[in-house]
Amino acid sequence: MSRSKKQGFRLEGATNGKEIVEEAKKNKKISGWFHTTTQDVGKKKTNAALYTLHANFVWNKFIENKEQASSLKQQLNELDDKFVMPNMEAETKDEESIGFIGSSILIVKGDNGIKFKLIDFAHPFWSHPTMSKNPHHKEVVLNYNEGLKMFIEIYNKWYNDKYFEDRKSTRLNSSHQIISYAVFC
């Protein structure tokens, strides 16, 4: 997650990754897939191809219905309301706050619905009034939290476009593969 001019996150892994990549190759304009040399070598050829995909393409493959989409939207908005925004506000007031160089968002669906978790936290930058602050703390905290916020905003836009505008053009059909998990970094 980051606040760069690019998207700031990518699909790291997914169930049926090879099938997703094959469909993405056939629908480059929609999927965003493009060839990179890392897709030709090593153990992570599929992951390298997944990195290139647009978030909307992935969500259209992953989210099966409005119930799942609404549940994930609610959870992500709760993350924004209870962590992202308060954490950013605390940092701007020089209060206790935390940021990371990076983390992943794991989205899992199954019999108990759809859930997400923040995982794989890298290099925490935590501040407390009794601690001396790292000179890069503010930048790291704001960058990390703005990256999370951007992920949430892009998901919310996808949700609103899919479920409140032109439903027929974005509806899933029976040819879509089911994804059991998706990890965004």
N, C-alpha and C positions, 0 to 999 in steps of 0.2 A: 504494500500500500504506500502510495506517495502522492504528492501534489504536483506531479510533473505535467508537461503539456500533453504527454501521451496518456493512455488510459490509466496507468498506475497499477494495474494488476493483470494477471493472466491465469488461464486455466492450467493448473499444474498436473492434475491427474483425474481420471474418471473411469468408472466401470464402462466396458465396451469402448475404450478409447480408440482402438483401431477402426471400428465401424464409424465412429464419429468423424475421424479424420477422412475416411473414404467418402462419406457424404459431403464433408466440407470441401474436398477437392472438386466434387461435381458441382458445387454451388458456391464458387469462390466469391462472387459478388456479395452474396448474403452472409457467408461465413467469415470472410476476411482472410481465409487461408492463403498463404503464399509459401513457396519453397525456400528453405534455408539450408545451408550446408550441414548444419547439425542434425538434420533429419536423415542424413545418409550414413552416419557412423555412430557407433556406441550402443549401449544398452537402452538409452532413453530416446530412441528415434520417434516413438509415438508421442512422448511428452513434448519433444521439440516442436512437433507439428501442432499439438494442442495449444502451445504458447501463442500461436498466431491468430487464434479464433476470436471473433467479436463476442462480447458478453451476451448480446441479444440472441445470437445463434445458439450459444450454449444453453441459455435459459429456455429457449424454445424447445430444445432437446430434453432438458432435464425436468422442467416443471410440467406436470401432466394435466393439471386442472386449476380452476380458479381457487378452489379450497386450499391447495398447496401454496399457490402463489400468494394468497391473502395471508396465510399463516406465516410464511417467510417474510413478507412485507411488514407484518406486525412485529415480528422478532427483530428485524433490522432497524425499524423505527424506534423500538425500545432501546436498542444499543445506542442509537443516536441521542435519544432523550436522556438516558441514564448514565452514559459513559462519555461519548464523544463530546457533546456540547458542554457538559459540566467540566470535563477535563481541560478543554480548550479555554474556557472562561477562567478556571483556576490558574492556568499558566499565565494568562495575560494579567492576572492580579498578583503574580508571584506567590501563589498559594501552592499547596501540595498537588503535584500532577505527575503523570507518567506517560512515557512514549517509548517506542521501540524502533530500532533500525528497520525491522520488518516483522511480519507474522503472516499466517495463512488463515483463510476462512474455510472451514470444512462444512460442507452442506451435505446432509445425509437424509435420505427418505426411506421409509419402510412402513411396516404395519402400524407404527405409532405416529405416523405423520411425517412432517419434514422439520428438521432442526438444523441449526447452525452453531458452530463453536469457533472461537478464535483459538488457534493453535500455533505451535512452532514460533514462539516469541524469540526474537533475536536482539541481543544487546539492549537491555532495559536502561532507560534514563529516568530515574525517579528522583523527585525532589521533595524535601520536607523542610519546613522552616528551621529546623535545628541542624540541617546538613549544609555543607558548602555545595554550591551548584556548579555542575559542569558547564563550561562556557558555551557548549553546543546544545544544552538542554532545551531551551525554548524552540530552536529550529527543529530538533528531533520530535518534540512533543507535537508541535503544530503540523509538521509534515506528516507524521503518522496518523494523527486524528483527522486531518483534512483528506488523507487518502481513504480512510474508512468512510468518511462522509461522502466522498465522491462515489465510492462503491455503492453506498446506500442510495444516493441520488440517481445513479444510472439504473439501478434495479427498479426504483420507484417509477422512473420514466418508462422503462420497459413494461412494467405492470400496467401503468395507466394507458399506454398505447395499445397494449394487447387486450385489456378487459374493458376499456371504455371508449375506444375508437375502432373503426374498421375491424371488427372481430373476425370476419370471414377470411381475410387475407393472412391472418397470423395463427389461426386455429391449428392445433396439432392434428395429424391424421394417423391412421393405423400403421403407416410405414415408418414412423419414427421409432428409433431404438430407445429403450428405457435405460436411464443412467441411474445407478444406485448411489453414487457419491460424486461429488465434484469438489475440488480443492482449488481455491484462488489464492495467489500469492501477490 
